[in-house]
Amino acid sequence: MKVEFKKIRKVYKEINDFLENASGENVKGLNTKICEDLGLWGDDNYFLLEEFVTKNNLNFDKFDYSEHFESEGELFNGNNALIGLLTLPFLIVARIIKWIFPKIKTPFDNSFLPMKNERADLTFGDLIVCKLKGEFCLRKETLIEI
């Protein structure tokens, strides 16, 4: 896909402002994730995407929300709450150990958290590509020629 640099810069700025206004967080680069980095979970990211698609008149027919995000019900179901309550004391102790001895690995480092989201969170770069193409498309699947 061929795109003029001016258009890429304009879309970059527009989506950057959109995400920062919606989340209250700074977008740090193309790999900034909507959930993990900007804190837009559940209904927050659903309504953000709905506004993004409507505002930019995009075709998101191929987009499957459940492949990228957890719904509000999945985030706050009873199993996750119970697991969270049972692991909380261990997590606190592990964080204190990590704070005192930063090089020590604990079973509760981020990669081992039981409620870690395994879905492919959309990124700032993905939204830029979607807007440039006019439809849902992941950045890693798109070649842009300037």
Disulfide bonds with the S-S distance in Angstrom:
none
